[in-house]
Structure formats: structure tokens, C-alpha cells
Amino acid sequence: MEADWIWGLGGGLLIGLGGAVFLLGNGRIMGASGILGGLLDGSGRSNAAERIAFIGGVVLVPFLIALSTGHAPDTRVTSNAAVLIGAGLLVGIGTRIANGCTSGHGVCGISRLSLRGIAATAVFMLAGILTLAVLRQILGVI
Amino acid sequence: MLRILLALFAGGLFGTGLMFSGMTDTAKVQGWLDIFGIWDPTLAFVMGGALLPMALAWRLTQGRRPAAGGSFPAPPHTELDRRLVLGSVLFGAGWGLAGLCPGPAMASLSYNGWQGMLFFAAMACGMLAAPRLSRHLDRAVANA
């Protein structure tokens, strides 16, 4: 679709606004894996309430939009359970070991010119590119 | 209370942005990474759009305090360690495999079917296992 980039840019601005509110309001870095992971492993117990509120907003607002418009975006997600479990484990373990994901290292890290954020983003993008190259283009399994 | 409301508002903006930007569409995310296939540049626009307000926000932190109290994050560390690289390799592989990362996995929970829930459950298990795996990793490195 030709309009994809406009939706991408507009949606991206909202993502950045969310990060700006979280930073200027609460003084916190908006990293999805850190907010969720810290809640799960107990390392974020001291500010669990704001973590739960943030996640509540992330999950519930799209739900309410889908409910009120009667339309949810197509996710085209795989139905291969083994791929979903393997990918989920890798994402969960990897983001916690690296201490960040696309939002924390990518959006929040790059925007403050953090060397770690820039390096992490380069590495996980390259790993993703390699995964697609091998598993889709060479082996044709995903 | 203000902290809770601001967190809820920030989360709502983040989730809405992920939903509208197309980043909960796994085919678009995998399309960005599939540079040898039918490449999809949308993610670059999303990232560009997100970096603008964030770069401005970092600038505005100078000489100020967070609206709800406390203090701003310390300046970023500069050392690139093994954890950062190894963790990002694992994360990138999983991201490419299913086209989902933590933010979109949460934002699409309500409309991504059993597949989204299974991915989320596996991701949560991985996050719970990570601290232990990380300690093993440190010990292995120390003994090497």
C-alpha cells in the first residue's frame, strides 16, 4: 500500500510521544522489555504500580480502539507453534540479557546518541536480517 | 497517582502508535529485515517518527526535573560488553523468526489470536529465565 509510510510515520510519532511523556513525566526510559521483565522477575518491585499502568495502557488502548472501530489490524502472524515458542523464548531471554529491545535501545537509546543503544540496535537488526536470509531466502522454512 | 496516570497515558500512546504504524503486522516487520526478499521500508519511517519527539524530550531534560518528581536517568554507559552483544543476537534472531518484539507483542495481545498469546507466554518465560542464564554466563566466562 502507498500510504504505509504515512501510517508508519504517524504511528512512530505517537510512539515517540509516549516515550517523551514517560521520560519528562516520570523520569523513566520507555523500554518495553525492561518494564515488563522487571515486573516479572521482581527487580522492578519498587515501582511495580507504574509498570502495571504502562502495560495496561499498551494492551488496553489498542483493544478499546479495535473494539470501538470494529476493526483490528491484520497481524499475519505465523501459526507454527514451535516457531512462536522458540521466537518468544529468544526475544525474552535476549532482551533481558542485553537490557533492552527496540523501544529501549532503539527509540530511547539512539535518540540520546547512546553508544550501547546504537550498537545493540545494529546487532539485533543484523541478527534479524541474517535470520530472514537463512531461514526464508535460503532454507525457505519461515 | 500522577505517576500512574502518566504511565498509563504513555503506555496508551505507545500501544496506539504501534497499532497504527503497522508494527504489529509481523509481515511488515519481517519485510524490513528481509533485505534479500521483498523489502518493506515502513519500519524506517516508524523509527524516524519516534526518534523526533524523543530527541526533543532528551533535550528538554537538561536543567529540569521530571514532572512527577524523582530524577532523570543517568547518562548512558559507554562500554560495549558481551551481554549487550550476545543478548542482542538472541533477541534479533527471535525477532526475525516471528516478526514480534516486546512492545508490539503487548500492543497486539487483544487481536493477535492464540498465536500472540503463545508468543507472549514464551517471551515471559524467557524473561523469567534470563537472570539465571545470565549468572551462568558470567560464571562460565569467569572460569574460562
Interface residues (C-beta under 8 A of the other chain):
Chain A: D4 W5 W7 G8 L9 G10 G11 G12 L13 L14 I15 G16 L17 G18 G19 A20 V21 F22 L23 L24 G25 N26 G27 R28 I29 M30 A32 S33 L36 G37 L40 D41 S43 N47 A49 E50 R51 A53 F54 I55 G56 G57 V58 V59 L60 V61 P62 F63 I65 A66 A72 P73 D74 T75 R76 V77 T78 S79 A81 V83 L84 I85 G86 A87 G88 L89 L90 V91 G92 I93 G94 T95 R96 I97 A98 N99 C101 T102 S103 H105 G106 V107 C108 G109 I110 S111 R112 S114 L115 R116 G117 A119 A120 T121 V123 F124 M125 L126 A127 G128 I129 L130 T131 L132 A133 L135 R136 Q137 I142
Chain B: L2 R3 I4 L5 L6 A7 L8 F9 A10 G11 G12 L13 F14 G15 T16 G17 L18 M19 F20 S21 G22 M23 T24 D25 T26 A27 K28 Q30 L33 D34 I35 F36 G37 D40 P41 T42 L43 A44 F45 V46 M47 G48 G49 A50 L51 L52 P53 M54 A55 L56 A57 W58 L60 T61 R64 R65 P66 A67 A68 G69 G70 S71 F72 P73 P76 H77 T78 E79 L80 R83 L84 V85 L86 G87 S88 V89 L90 F91 G92 A93 G94 W95 G96 L97 A98 G99 L100 C101 P102 G103 A105 M106 A107 S108 L109 S110 Y111 N112 G113 Q115 G116 L118 F119 F120 A121 A122 M123 A124 C125 G126 M127 L128 A129 A130 P131 L133 S134 L137
